[in-house]
């Protein structure tokens, strides 16, 4: 019961926070528009420093797509948690809070934290490569704020599905990794753009449509779950994929497009507080 309540509560909070974040972000952009224009003008008339490392980093950052900039923070968090696994003194904490297991004493927080947790470098690199590859497409579909809400919710929802499968089968192996959330991203993009061409990283000569790729992945994970394969958490993968398909088909209309009352209430509260402060 606790994992279910946590899943519902966290998902609701994630989307509410994303709606408010989008409101504040748009408001901030309007307020700083002229300041940024002035800063750009000053940059043009100032003498340019050559070989400035900071300038090179800024140029690299500005050349990234919005999606790539958005997932950079997620990738950094995964790298940080991966480094924590390398510290012997952190092992007990990592196993307790950064792996998900329905038989563990910590049930809820690992549903989110395990989404950022990888013990194997290859596992992390593969997941982050897929996330980076689909980042531009998913953020162009959803926008930065909505994407973050979907990604975090997907991690918790896929872990909840994994919990249910483990309870049903009696197999209580700990799980970790961003695969469930990334499956949501992949499924969402493939559902919205089924004719897009994809290729395998080391075999670029073989291409296939996104729609066929999604069908193959779902078939593989369904077989893995039914046959009891233990190499991957197939239930989490399926949970993530189904959530991604549902969200871009129905969830966006049901959740994100109905955020207006919350944003309006937040706006009125902000306006009222600003008025009191100005008095």
Secondary structure, DSSP 8 states (H G I E B T S, - for coil): -HHHHHHHHHHHHHHHHHHHHHHHHHHHHHHHHHHHHHHHHHHHHS---TT-HHHHHHHHHHHS-HHHHHHHHHHHHHHHHHHHHT-GGGHHHHHHHSSB-TTSS--SHHHHHGGG--SSHHHHHHHHHHHHHHHHHHHHHH-HHHHHHHHHHHHHHHHHHHHHHHHHHT----B-SSHHHHHHHHHHHHHHTTT-EEEETTEEEEEEEHHHHHHHHHHHHHHHHHHT--SS-HHHHHHHHHHHHHIIIIIHHHTGGG-HHHHHHHHHHHHHHHHHHH-
